[in-house]
Amino acid sequence: MGVLEISRISNKSLSRRNLLVHPAEPPMEILCRDPANSIFVGKTKMLHVPFFWSYENVTNPHIAVVGISGSGKSYFIKTFLIRASITWNSNAVIIDWAGEYKDWVRDIGGEILALGKGSYINLLDLGGMKPYNRIKQVMRTLELLTDIGNYPEQKRLTEEAIEKAYIRDKFQMDAVEQKDELGKPLKPPTLKNVVKILEEKASMGTYEFPAELENAIYRLKKFTKPGEDYFARKSTIDLEKLITSGVVDIDLSGLPDERARALGALTILQFIKEKMRATGWAKTKGLRLLVVLDEAWKISKEENSDAVMIVREGRKYNFGMIIASQNPTDISEAIFSNVGTTFILKVKFEKYLDYLQGTLNFSEFMRHEISTLGVGQTAVNMAFTTPTPYPSTFLIDKIVGEEPSVEYFLLLESVLTDKQKKDDTMAKSIAFDKGEFRRKLIEYGLSEENIVNMLGLFDRNNRRMGIIAFVLLLERTGLERKRIADFLQEMGIEDSVMINIFVNVDKKRSKFEGRDISQLVLED
């Protein structure tokens, strides 16, 4: 009879053994390949191996991050940018849709450029491009954001007028370097010059399709109105310095609508791409630049946007793009299929899990694990450069950040039925990251004053608030009940619980009419 011995073995040795079921993790030499030249994220859930992210063994340095509001997306991104700066001396440009990152960027000594609040970008700036190439980019952007693609004649008129504007200002259409007779750099025209050229054509009264011409003028004038000419004035942003100035936040929250924000984001992306293309790949440590796109659904979803094009071009440049969204279907399948790494934080809805599983092809086991993730926990999918015998999707127990994550809690127990309270799978509270919560409130149209007051109430009550008081607060800001329901659903609250919430809110309102809402927050 043999003797049974018990011995200690390392995680590395264990990961190499062919057990009945191999742990759903890559081996240590992949997870912890080069700690001095990579970004620490956290320890794996199965074997507690430290995971250091590197683009060296994946198809490209671009990253997708998905998860419901409050799951820890912005916390992860901030941590990643700080560590990239320390490890690689990387610069970062955050294309900030809702102004979520500006306070953090200010706190770490970064620079904030607020479009619509004093900063401008001339859409016809070249950024090191030939005028002919820039015209193609501008027209592709207008097709993406307007219906000009449906009107070939208006498109032709606009393109022709932009070209004429450059020529009038003495630009050589096929040259990169543009200087006047004295050797001084030429200043590019603006959209106002383009509108003027089209209006001159209209005033002649000889054009055979006057309605097409008038509509072309009308479309461009939307971007040149006084007070809304954010992209039709001389640039105040130095595009050369943009990618070498540490952490820069391009705050788009001051722009009037989604179309204007998308125009600003696409323009910045186009200039960055051309700059990196001109610089070329260099065998240097790490990445020179990281570009963050958070909740930029308009330009993350369209197949012909520059975000998708950059991801598809893969390893050509020394910069990585981080594309984040709480709704995975707002990110093009082409992005998920081409990014080197996807971080999946908590995902609540089955349709989102279906989309992710169909795109990334992870197992049913992994799908279940993702649906039960807590705040700061994540699954990681890596597109390795070569076929591997180990899983490409694995779990991280907790994202280890550079600073404590500030979590707020919505307490649900007061609206749960007795049966729901006994159900171990039913959430008794909802936890969410303070930064993401602030961004979500901005997205739903709350004023800065309302947001500050609401966060103050959370802070005075140990970062907790009853769900009834929270809904009453939202109603007092003027938010419609349908919008409040959408808000709660996005935060992961079940429909059955939602009904109980509004029933109890109606009861509480009648008893609490006329009193200070802060009293209810503290009592609830």
KOLTORTOR-523611 format. One record per residue (C-alpha): residue number from 1; residue in three letters; x, y, z. Coordinates in nm, 3 decimals, decimal comma. Each point is the difference from the previous one (the first is absolute). Example, Ala and Ser with C-alpha at 12.3 -4.5 7.8 and 13.67 -1.06 7.14 Angstrom:
<atoms>
ATOM   pos   code      east     north        up
ATOM     1    ala     1,230    -0,450     0,780
ATOM     2    ser     0,137     0,344    -0,066
</atoms>
This chain:
<atoms>
ATOM   pos   code      east     north        up
ATOM     1    met     0,000     0,000     0,000
ATOM     2    gly     0,132     0,346    -0,091
ATOM     3    val     0,056     0,285     0,240
ATOM     4    leu    -0,206     0,320    -0,038
ATOM     5    glu     0,214     0,307     0,046
ATOM     6    ile    -0,113     0,362     0,034
ATOM     7    ser     0,234     0,261    -0,138
ATOM     8    arg    -0,005     0,371    -0,082
ATOM     9    ile     0,012     0,107    -0,362
ATOM    10    ser     0,016     0,343    -0,158
ATOM    11    asn    -0,284     0,158    -0,200
ATOM    12    lys     0,230    -0,009    -0,302
ATOM    13    ser     0,050    -0,376     0,028
ATOM    14    leu    -0,371    -0,059     0,065
ATOM    15    ser    -0,105     0,201    -0,305
ATOM    16    arg     0,209    -0,227    -0,224
ATOM    17    arg    -0,156    -0,325     0,121
ATOM    18    asn    -0,276    -0,170    -0,194
ATOM    19    leu    -0,265    -0,022     0,270
ATOM    20    leu    -0,347    -0,133    -0,077
ATOM    21    val    -0,103     0,358    -0,074
ATOM    22    his     0,277     0,248    -0,076
ATOM    23    pro    -0,052     0,328     0,187
ATOM    24    ala    -0,155     0,262    -0,228
ATOM    25    glu     0,317     0,210    -0,003
ATOM    26    pro     0,310     0,040    -0,215
ATOM    27    pro     0,328    -0,119     0,160
ATOM    28    met     0,212     0,222     0,221
ATOM    29    glu     0,256     0,075    -0,272
ATOM    30    ile    -0,278     0,173    -0,197
ATOM    31    leu    -0,174     0,170     0,293
ATOM    32    cys     0,322     0,121     0,158
ATOM    33    arg     0,227     0,022    -0,302
ATOM    34    asp     0,202     0,317     0,067
ATOM    35    pro    -0,114     0,191     0,313
ATOM    36    ala     0,250     0,282    -0,052
ATOM    37    asn    -0,137     0,072    -0,348
ATOM    38    ser    -0,377    -0,053     0,048
ATOM    39    ile    -0,304     0,124     0,192
ATOM    40    phe    -0,111    -0,179     0,317
ATOM    41    val    -0,379    -0,053     0,006
ATOM    42    gly    -0,068    -0,247     0,284
ATOM    43    lys     0,014    -0,367     0,093
ATOM    44    thr    -0,186    -0,276    -0,182
ATOM    45    lys    -0,302    -0,153     0,167
ATOM    46    met     0,095    -0,366    -0,041
ATOM    47    leu     0,368    -0,021     0,093
ATOM    48    his     0,059     0,355     0,132
ATOM    49    val     0,280     0,063    -0,247
ATOM    50    pro     0,096     0,369    -0,050
ATOM    51    phe    -0,113     0,120    -0,344
ATOM    52    phe     0,220     0,257    -0,174
ATOM    53    trp    -0,149     0,129    -0,327
ATOM    54    ser     0,230     0,038    -0,298
ATOM    55    tyr    -0,070     0,046    -0,369
ATOM    56    glu     0,300    -0,217    -0,090
ATOM    57    asn    -0,190    -0,329    -0,031
ATOM    58    val    -0,337     0,130    -0,130
ATOM    59    thr    -0,101     0,105    -0,350
ATOM    60    asn     0,009     0,374     0,077
ATOM    61    pro     0,019     0,246     0,293
ATOM    62    his    -0,364     0,112    -0,023
ATOM    63    ile    -0,241    -0,076     0,286
ATOM    64    ala    -0,379    -0,020     0,040
ATOM    65    val    -0,158     0,041     0,346
ATOM    66    val    -0,368    -0,082     0,066
ATOM    67    gly    -0,217    -0,017     0,311
ATOM    68    ile    -0,313     0,150     0,153
ATOM    69    ser     0,003     0,340     0,167
ATOM    70    gly     0,183    -0,027     0,332
ATOM    71    ser     0,193    -0,315    -0,092
ATOM    72    gly     0,336     0,179     0,013
ATOM    73    lys     0,080     0,090    -0,363
ATOM    74    ser     0,130     0,351     0,061
ATOM    75    tyr     0,188    -0,116     0,311
ATOM    76    phe     0,178    -0,263    -0,211
ATOM    77    ile     0,080     0,252    -0,275
ATOM    78    lys     0,143     0,254     0,247
ATOM    79    thr     0,213    -0,269     0,162
ATOM    80    phe     0,121    -0,120    -0,340
ATOM    81    leu     0,100     0,351    -0,112
ATOM    82    ile     0,188     0,072     0,323
ATOM    83    arg     0,197    -0,325    -0,022
ATOM    84    ala     0,074     0,048    -0,370
ATOM    85    ser     0,140     0,344     0,083
ATOM    86    ile     0,220    -0,145     0,275
ATOM    87    thr     0,112    -0,311    -0,191
ATOM    88    trp     0,039     0,136    -0,354
ATOM    89    asn    -0,020     0,377     0,040
ATOM    90    ser    -0,309    -0,020    -0,223
ATOM    91    asn    -0,204     0,307    -0,087
ATOM    92    ala    -0,380    -0,021    -0,004
ATOM    93    val    -0,280     0,180    -0,180
ATOM    94    ile    -0,346    -0,053     0,150
ATOM    95    ile    -0,286     0,082    -0,235
ATOM    96    asp    -0,241     0,076     0,282
ATOM    97    trp    -0,364    -0,010    -0,115
ATOM    98    ala    -0,164     0,112     0,326
ATOM    99    gly     0,284     0,178     0,181
ATOM   100    glu     0,033    -0,298     0,235
ATOM   101    tyr     0,379    -0,002     0,012
ATOM   102    lys     0,079     0,373     0,026
ATOM   103    asp     0,010     0,020     0,383
ATOM   104    trp     0,229    -0,302     0,015
ATOM   105    val     0,227     0,136    -0,275
ATOM   106    arg     0,021     0,332     0,186
ATOM   107    asp     0,085    -0,181     0,325
ATOM   108    ile     0,293    -0,188    -0,159
ATOM   109    gly     0,137     0,316    -0,163
ATOM   110    gly    -0,122    -0,069    -0,354
ATOM   111    glu    -0,136     0,247    -0,254
ATOM   112    ile    -0,367     0,062    -0,079
ATOM   113    leu    -0,113     0,132    -0,340
ATOM   114    ala    -0,372     0,078     0,005
ATOM   115    leu    -0,155     0,018    -0,347
ATOM   116    gly    -0,295     0,236     0,000
ATOM   117    lys     0,138     0,173     0,311
ATOM   118    gly     0,292     0,195    -0,140
ATOM   119    ser     0,181    -0,259    -0,212
ATOM   120    tyr    -0,051    -0,042    -0,375
ATOM   121    ile     0,115    -0,233    -0,278
ATOM   122    asn     0,005     0,111    -0,362
ATOM   123    leu    -0,148    -0,288    -0,198
ATOM   124    leu     0,222     0,093    -0,295
ATOM   125    asp     0,329    -0,011     0,193
ATOM   126    leu     0,234    -0,240    -0,178
ATOM   127    gly     0,188    -0,152     0,293
ATOM   128    gly     0,285    -0,102    -0,230
ATOM   129    met    -0,225    -0,127    -0,279
ATOM   130    lys    -0,025     0,099    -0,362
ATOM   131    pro    -0,312     0,211    -0,071
ATOM   132    tyr    -0,140    -0,268    -0,234
ATOM   133    asn     0,022    -0,262     0,278
ATOM   134    arg    -0,153     0,232     0,258
ATOM   135    ile    -0,293     0,074    -0,231
ATOM   136    lys    -0,071    -0,374    -0,027
ATOM   137    gln    -0,002    -0,029     0,379
ATOM   138    val    -0,231     0,300     0,042
ATOM   139    met    -0,245    -0,135    -0,257
ATOM   140    arg     0,001    -0,345     0,158
ATOM   141    thr    -0,073     0,161     0,338
ATOM   142    leu    -0,289     0,205    -0,143
ATOM   143    glu    -0,142    -0,317    -0,155
ATOM   144    leu     0,018    -0,172     0,337
ATOM   145    leu    -0,169     0,282     0,192
ATOM   146    thr    -0,243     0,143    -0,258
ATOM   147    asp    -0,208    -0,126    -0,291
ATOM   148    ile     0,224     0,156    -0,266
ATOM   149    gly     0,085    -0,346    -0,134
ATOM   150    asn    -0,357    -0,026    -0,130
ATOM   151    tyr     0,047     0,310    -0,216
ATOM   152    pro     0,292    -0,051    -0,244
ATOM   153    glu    -0,029     0,349    -0,152
ATOM   154    gln     0,010     0,174     0,338
ATOM   155    lys     0,298    -0,215     0,095
ATOM   156    arg     0,180     0,097    -0,321
ATOM   157    leu    -0,073     0,370     0,054
ATOM   158    thr     0,130    -0,011     0,357
ATOM   159    glu     0,317    -0,186    -0,091
ATOM   160    glu     0,066     0,237    -0,288
ATOM   161    ala    -0,049     0,306     0,224
ATOM   162    ile     0,241    -0,132     0,265
ATOM   163    glu     0,264    -0,056    -0,267
ATOM   164    lys    -0,054     0,351    -0,135
ATOM   165    ala     0,037     0,144     0,352
ATOM   166    tyr     0,345    -0,159     0,034
ATOM   167    ile     0,107     0,119    -0,345
ATOM   168    arg    -0,114     0,358     0,071
ATOM   169    asp     0,225    -0,001     0,306
ATOM   170    lys     0,294    -0,110    -0,220
ATOM   171    phe     0,019    -0,362     0,117
ATOM   172    gln     0,164    -0,264    -0,222
ATOM   173    met    -0,255    -0,281    -0,009
ATOM   174    asp     0,250    -0,289    -0,019
ATOM   175    ala     0,263     0,135     0,240
ATOM   176    val     0,051    -0,060     0,374
ATOM   177    glu     0,207     0,310     0,075
ATOM   178    gln    -0,196     0,320    -0,064
ATOM   179    lys     0,184     0,336     0,006
ATOM   180    asp    -0,045     0,342    -0,156
ATOM   181    glu     0,248     0,196    -0,212
ATOM   182    leu     0,187     0,109     0,314
ATOM   183    gly     0,027    -0,353     0,133
ATOM   184    lys    -0,260     0,046     0,274
ATOM   185    pro    -0,255    -0,280     0,064
ATOM   186    leu    -0,334     0,060    -0,173
ATOM   187    lys    -0,312     0,026     0,215
ATOM   188    pro    -0,274    -0,234    -0,120
ATOM   189    pro    -0,349     0,124    -0,094
ATOM   190    thr    -0,307    -0,082     0,209
ATOM   191    leu    -0,350    -0,123    -0,075
ATOM   192    lys    -0,109     0,365    -0,006
ATOM   193    asn     0,218     0,046    -0,308
ATOM   194    val    -0,163    -0,305    -0,156
ATOM   195    val    -0,351     0,136     0,067
ATOM   196    lys     0,104     0,333    -0,153
ATOM   197    ile     0,115    -0,174    -0,320
ATOM   198    leu    -0,331    -0,187    -0,029
ATOM   199    glu    -0,198     0,321     0,063
ATOM   200    glu     0,198     0,177    -0,274
ATOM   201    lys    -0,093    -0,280    -0,237
ATOM   202    ala    -0,367     0,033     0,099
ATOM   203    ser     0,001     0,379    -0,045
ATOM   204    met     0,105    -0,036    -0,363
ATOM   205    gly    -0,336    -0,164    -0,074
ATOM   206    thr     0,140    -0,219    -0,277
ATOM   207    tyr     0,024    -0,336     0,174
ATOM   208    glu    -0,245    -0,249    -0,150
ATOM   209    phe    -0,102    -0,166     0,331
ATOM   210    pro    -0,058     0,293     0,239
ATOM   211    ala    -0,185    -0,213     0,259
ATOM   212    glu     0,298    -0,236     0,031
ATOM   213    leu     0,232     0,296     0,049
ATOM   214    glu    -0,223     0,162     0,263
ATOM   215    asn    -0,022    -0,327     0,194
ATOM   216    ala     0,380    -0,042    -0,010
ATOM   217    ile     0,034     0,353     0,145
ATOM   218    tyr    -0,265    -0,066     0,264
ATOM   219    arg     0,174    -0,320     0,115
ATOM   220    leu     0,338     0,168     0,050
ATOM   221    lys    -0,151     0,309     0,165
ATOM   222    lys    -0,105    -0,223     0,291
ATOM   223    phe     0,369    -0,014     0,086
ATOM   224    thr     0,075     0,371    -0,054
ATOM   225    lys    -0,272     0,181     0,200
ATOM   226    pro     0,136     0,256     0,250
ATOM   227    gly     0,028    -0,171     0,337
ATOM   228    glu    -0,004    -0,345    -0,161
ATOM   229    asp     0,306     0,036    -0,225
ATOM   230    tyr     0,216    -0,232     0,208
ATOM   231    phe     0,151    -0,155    -0,315
ATOM   232    ala    -0,009     0,306    -0,229
ATOM   233    arg     0,251     0,225     0,175
ATOM   234    lys     0,377     0,004     0,021
ATOM   235    ser     0,123    -0,278     0,228
ATOM   236    thr     0,097     0,078     0,357
ATOM   237    ile     0,126    -0,358     0,051
ATOM   238    asp     0,360    -0,072    -0,098
ATOM   239    leu    -0,029    -0,340    -0,166
ATOM   240    glu     0,377    -0,053     0,011
ATOM   241    lys     0,006     0,035     0,380
ATOM   242    leu    -0,322    -0,195     0,051
ATOM   243    ile     0,169    -0,341    -0,009
ATOM   244    thr     0,311     0,091     0,200
ATOM   245    ser    -0,146     0,190     0,298
ATOM   246    gly    -0,058    -0,272     0,258
ATOM   247    val    -0,370    -0,063     0,072
ATOM   248    val    -0,232     0,225    -0,203
ATOM   249    asp    -0,377     0,003     0,044
ATOM   250    ile    -0,198     0,114    -0,305
ATOM   251    asp    -0,322     0,099     0,178
ATOM   252    leu    -0,289    -0,023    -0,249
ATOM   253    ser    -0,279     0,059     0,254
ATOM   254    gly    -0,025     0,369    -0,098
ATOM   255    leu    -0,104    -0,085    -0,356
ATOM   256    pro    -0,375     0,019    -0,069
ATOM   257    asp    -0,083    -0,350    -0,123
ATOM   258    glu     0,121    -0,349    -0,093
ATOM   259    arg     0,080     0,103    -0,356
ATOM   260    ala     0,230     0,281     0,111
ATOM   261    arg     0,172    -0,227     0,253
ATOM   262    ala     0,048    -0,269    -0,265
ATOM   263    leu     0,146     0,259    -0,240
ATOM   264    gly     0,250     0,112     0,263
ATOM   265    ala     0,096    -0,358     0,088
ATOM   266    leu     0,045    -0,109    -0,361
ATOM   267    thr     0,210     0,305    -0,083
ATOM   268    ile     0,233    -0,062     0,295
ATOM   269    leu     0,029    -0,369    -0,094
ATOM   270    gln     0,081     0,084    -0,360
ATOM   271    phe     0,278     0,241     0,097
ATOM   272    ile     0,148    -0,249     0,249
ATOM   273    lys    -0,007    -0,281    -0,254
ATOM   274    glu     0,175     0,210    -0,264
ATOM   275    lys     0,261     0,120     0,248
ATOM   276    met     0,080    -0,352     0,112
ATOM   277    arg     0,001    -0,120    -0,360
ATOM   278    ala     0,252     0,271    -0,094
ATOM   279    thr     0,217    -0,085     0,301
ATOM   280    gly    -0,012    -0,372    -0,073
ATOM   281    trp     0,066    -0,299     0,221
ATOM   282    ala     0,302     0,018     0,228
ATOM   283    lys     0,146    -0,281     0,205
ATOM   284    thr    -0,043     0,177     0,331
ATOM   285    lys    -0,108    -0,112     0,344
ATOM   286    gly    -0,376    -0,008     0,027
ATOM   287    leu    -0,247     0,233    -0,169
ATOM   288    arg     0,062     0,367    -0,073
ATOM   289    leu    -0,369     0,087     0,016
ATOM   290    leu    -0,331    -0,135     0,131
ATOM   291    val    -0,328     0,139    -0,135
ATOM   292    val    -0,318    -0,051     0,203
ATOM   293    leu    -0,349    -0,004    -0,154
ATOM   294    asp    -0,264    -0,041     0,274
ATOM   295    glu    -0,370    -0,038    -0,094
ATOM   296    ala     0,073     0,133    -0,348
ATOM   297    trp    -0,272    -0,217    -0,152
ATOM   298    lys    -0,040     0,200    -0,319
ATOM   299    ile     0,356    -0,052    -0,114
ATOM   300    ser     0,056    -0,339     0,161
ATOM   301    lys    -0,291    -0,164    -0,181
ATOM   302    glu     0,030     0,125    -0,357
ATOM   303    glu     0,208    -0,232    -0,220
ATOM   304    asn     0,159     0,285    -0,197
ATOM   305    ser     0,101     0,213     0,300
ATOM   306    asp     0,364     0,069     0,078
ATOM   307    ala    -0,028    -0,191     0,329
ATOM   308    val    -0,069    -0,322    -0,192
ATOM   309    met     0,266     0,079    -0,261
ATOM   310    ile     0,266     0,055     0,267
ATOM   311    val    -0,080    -0,330     0,171
ATOM   312    arg     0,011    -0,185    -0,332
ATOM   313    glu     0,342     0,143    -0,080
ATOM   314    gly     0,131    -0,183     0,304
ATOM   315    arg     0,365     0,025     0,091
ATOM   316    lys     0,109     0,267    -0,247
ATOM   317    tyr     0,037     0,283     0,253
ATOM   318    asn     0,139     0,051     0,350
ATOM   319    phe    -0,334     0,084     0,157
ATOM   320    gly    -0,289    -0,188     0,147
ATOM   321    met    -0,366     0,090     0,004
ATOM   322    ile    -0,228    -0,082     0,296
ATOM   323    ile    -0,368    -0,015    -0,101
ATOM   324    ala    -0,246    -0,025     0,291
ATOM   325    ser    -0,378    -0,034     0,021
ATOM   326    gln    -0,265    -0,132     0,237
ATOM   327    asn    -0,192    -0,131    -0,302
ATOM   328    pro     0,211    -0,251    -0,200
ATOM   329    thr    -0,229     0,034    -0,303
ATOM   330    asp     0,108     0,366    -0,024
ATOM   331    ile     0,344    -0,128    -0,101
ATOM   332    ser     0,038    -0,134    -0,352
ATOM   333    glu     0,047    -0,375    -0,035
ATOM   334    ala     0,300     0,089    -0,216
ATOM   335    ile     0,164     0,156     0,306
ATOM   336    phe    -0,059    -0,302     0,224
ATOM   337    ser     0,126    -0,226    -0,278
ATOM   338    asn     0,321     0,200    -0,042
ATOM   339    val     0,103     0,145     0,337
ATOM   340    gly     0,285    -0,182     0,170
ATOM   341    thr    -0,168    -0,004     0,344
ATOM   342    thr    -0,354     0,031     0,135
ATOM   343    phe    -0,074     0,063     0,368
ATOM   344    ile    -0,356    -0,110     0,087
ATOM   345    leu    -0,124     0,134     0,332
ATOM   346    lys    -0,350    -0,073     0,132
ATOM   347    val    -0,251    -0,042    -0,285
ATOM   348    lys    -0,362    -0,034     0,107
ATOM   349    phe    -0,224    -0,049    -0,303
ATOM   350    glu    -0,027    -0,324    -0,194
ATOM   351    lys     0,006     0,175    -0,339
ATOM   352    tyr     0,338     0,156     0,088
ATOM   353    leu     0,137    -0,334     0,114
ATOM   354    asp    -0,127    -0,156    -0,324
ATOM   355    tyr     0,181     0,267    -0,201
ATOM   356    leu     0,327    -0,040     0,190
ATOM   357    gln    -0,009    -0,378     0,000
ATOM   358    gly    -0,079    -0,012    -0,371
ATOM   359    thr     0,281     0,244    -0,080
ATOM   360    leu     0,270    -0,125     0,238
ATOM   361    asn    -0,102    -0,367     0,006
ATOM   362    phe     0,043    -0,071     0,372
ATOM   363    ser    -0,153    -0,299     0,182
ATOM   364    glu    -0,332    -0,032     0,184
ATOM   365    phe     0,198    -0,027     0,324
ATOM   366    met     0,167     0,334    -0,074
ATOM   367    arg    -0,334     0,156    -0,094
ATOM   368    his    -0,144    -0,095     0,337
ATOM   369    glu     0,305     0,134     0,183
ATOM   370    ile    -0,023     0,333    -0,183
ATOM   371    ser    -0,368     0,037     0,091
ATOM   372    thr     0,087    -0,033     0,371
ATOM   373    leu     0,305     0,230     0,010
ATOM   374    gly     0,013     0,261     0,276
ATOM   375    val     0,133     0,356    -0,014
ATOM   376    gly     0,362    -0,002    -0,119
ATOM   377    gln     0,001    -0,365    -0,105
ATOM   378    thr     0,062    -0,071    -0,367
ATOM   379    ala     0,038    -0,264    -0,268
ATOM   380    val     0,286     0,052    -0,245
ATOM   381    asn    -0,006    -0,117    -0,362
ATOM   382    met     0,335     0,010    -0,182
ATOM   383    ala     0,044    -0,050    -0,376
ATOM   384    phe     0,338    -0,172    -0,001
ATOM   385    thr     0,224     0,029    -0,305
ATOM   386    thr     0,039    -0,378    -0,030
ATOM   387    pro    -0,233    -0,296     0,071
ATOM   388    thr     0,020    -0,105     0,365
ATOM   389    pro    -0,098    -0,314     0,196
ATOM   390    tyr    -0,132     0,211     0,289
ATOM   391    pro    -0,315     0,216     0,038
ATOM   392    ser    -0,004     0,350    -0,147
ATOM   393    thr    -0,265     0,117     0,252
ATOM   394    phe     0,071    -0,009     0,374
ATOM   395    leu    -0,109     0,169     0,323
ATOM   396    ile     0,166     0,267     0,215
ATOM   397    asp    -0,113    -0,009     0,362
ATOM   398    lys     0,029     0,377     0,052
ATOM   399    ile     0,152     0,290    -0,191
ATOM   400    val     0,272     0,135     0,228
ATOM   401    gly    -0,003     0,377    -0,038
ATOM   402    glu     0,241     0,280     0,080
ATOM   403    glu    -0,248     0,166     0,234
ATOM   404    pro    -0,303    -0,124     0,197
ATOM   405    ser    -0,312    -0,021    -0,211
ATOM   406    val    -0,280     0,211     0,148
ATOM   407    glu    -0,315    -0,209    -0,011
ATOM   408    tyr    -0,355     0,116     0,064
ATOM   409    phe    -0,285    -0,234     0,094
ATOM   410    leu    -0,371     0,008    -0,080
ATOM   411    leu    -0,189    -0,199     0,265
ATOM   412    leu    -0,285    -0,210    -0,139
ATOM   413    glu    -0,116    -0,204     0,298
ATOM   414    ser    -0,284     0,237     0,093
ATOM   415    val    -0,179    -0,069    -0,332
ATOM   416    leu     0,056    -0,377    -0,018
ATOM   417    thr    -0,277    -0,246     0,076
ATOM   418    asp     0,054    -0,261     0,273
ATOM   419    lys     0,060    -0,261    -0,271
ATOM   420    gln     0,257     0,220    -0,175
ATOM   421    lys     0,182     0,063     0,329
ATOM   422    lys     0,042    -0,376     0,050
ATOM   423    asp     0,127    -0,049    -0,355
ATOM   424    asp     0,381    -0,021     0,021
ATOM   425    thr     0,035     0,098    -0,367
ATOM   426    met    -0,196     0,324     0,045
ATOM   427    ala     0,222     0,306     0,052
ATOM   428    lys    -0,076     0,185     0,324
ATOM   429    ser     0,205     0,301    -0,109
ATOM   430    ile     0,163     0,137    -0,314
ATOM   431    ala     0,365     0,114     0,016
ATOM   432    phe     0,149     0,241    -0,254
ATOM   433    asp     0,314     0,204    -0,050
ATOM   434    lys    -0,034     0,370     0,088
ATOM   435    gly     0,163     0,120    -0,324
ATOM   436    glu    -0,221    -0,213    -0,223
ATOM   437    phe    -0,306     0,100     0,200
ATOM   438    arg     0,084     0,367    -0,055
ATOM   439    arg     0,039    -0,060    -0,375
ATOM   440    lys    -0,335    -0,179    -0,012
ATOM   441    leu    -0,175     0,293     0,173
ATOM   442    ile     0,152     0,238    -0,255
ATOM   443    glu    -0,114    -0,228    -0,281
ATOM   444    tyr    -0,358     0,016     0,131
ATOM   445    gly     0,006     0,379     0,000
ATOM   446    leu     0,040     0,091     0,367
ATOM   447    ser     0,156     0,339     0,068
ATOM   448    glu     0,334     0,035     0,177
ATOM   449    glu    -0,180     0,148     0,303
ATOM   450    asn    -0,237    -0,298     0,024
ATOM   451    ile     0,288    -0,246    -0,034
ATOM   452    val     0,207     0,170     0,272
ATOM   453    asn    -0,300     0,001     0,236
ATOM   454    met    -0,075    -0,367    -0,066
ATOM   455    leu     0,360    -0,113     0,051
ATOM   456    gly     0,012     0,206     0,320
ATOM   457    leu    -0,304    -0,185     0,137
ATOM   458    phe     0,166    -0,334    -0,077
ATOM   459    asp     0,320     0,111     0,175
ATOM   460    arg    -0,185     0,122     0,311
ATOM   461    asn    -0,177    -0,334     0,028
ATOM   462    asn     0,311    -0,224    -0,013
ATOM   463    arg    -0,024    -0,022    -0,385
ATOM   464    arg    -0,339    -0,172     0,025
ATOM   465    met    -0,353     0,098    -0,097
ATOM   466    gly    -0,333    -0,178    -0,001
ATOM   467    ile    -0,144    -0,058    -0,345
ATOM   468    ile    -0,324     0,186     0,082
ATOM   469    ala     0,184     0,316     0,105
ATOM   470    phe     0,221    -0,028    -0,308
ATOM   471    val    -0,295    -0,015    -0,239
ATOM   472    leu    -0,171     0,292     0,176
ATOM   473    leu     0,322     0,199    -0,043
ATOM   474    leu     0,005    -0,075    -0,373
ATOM   475    glu    -0,364     0,101    -0,035
ATOM   476    arg     0,068     0,332     0,174
ATOM   477    thr     0,266     0,078    -0,261
ATOM   478    gly    -0,275    -0,022    -0,266
ATOM   479    leu     0,101    -0,339    -0,140
ATOM   480    glu    -0,298    -0,184    -0,149
ATOM   481    arg    -0,098    -0,335     0,148
ATOM   482    lys     0,070    -0,185    -0,327
ATOM   483    arg     0,355     0,138     0,005
ATOM   484    ile     0,038    -0,096     0,366
ATOM   485    ala    -0,111    -0,355    -0,083
ATOM   486    asp     0,258    -0,014    -0,281
ATOM   487    phe     0,265     0,126     0,243
ATOM   488    leu    -0,082    -0,267     0,259
ATOM   489    gln    -0,010    -0,272    -0,262
ATOM   490    glu     0,346     0,096    -0,125
ATOM   491    met     0,124    -0,029     0,358
ATOM   492    gly    -0,116    -0,361     0,004
ATOM   493    ile    -0,328     0,019     0,196
ATOM   494    glu    -0,248    -0,276    -0,090
ATOM   495    asp    -0,339     0,091    -0,153
ATOM   496    ser    -0,187    -0,171     0,285
ATOM   497    val     0,185     0,216     0,253
ATOM   498    met    -0,060     0,311    -0,211
ATOM   499    ile    -0,378    -0,035     0,039
ATOM   500    asn     0,037    -0,017     0,378
ATOM   501    ile     0,224     0,307    -0,004
ATOM   502    phe    -0,251     0,227    -0,173
ATOM   503    val    -0,292    -0,124     0,210
ATOM   504    asn     0,194     0,086     0,316
ATOM   505    val     0,118     0,332    -0,143
ATOM   506    asp    -0,361     0,107    -0,060
ATOM   507    lys    -0,091    -0,092     0,358
ATOM   508    lys     0,297     0,180     0,148
ATOM   509    arg    -0,052     0,315    -0,210
ATOM   510    ser    -0,350     0,057     0,135
ATOM   511    lys     0,129    -0,024     0,359
ATOM   512    phe     0,313     0,206    -0,064
ATOM   513    glu    -0,141     0,282    -0,213
ATOM   514    gly     0,157     0,337     0,081
ATOM   515    arg     0,279    -0,129     0,225
ATOM   516    asp     0,375     0,015    -0,065
ATOM   517    ile     0,108    -0,301    -0,204
ATOM   518    ser     0,322    -0,030     0,203
ATOM   519    gln    -0,211    -0,098     0,302
ATOM   520    leu    -0,136    -0,298    -0,192
ATOM   521    val     0,350    -0,102    -0,113
ATOM   522    leu     0,119    -0,015     0,359
ATOM   523    glu    -0,316    -0,167     0,131
ATOM   524    asp    -0,035    -0,263    -0,274
</atoms>
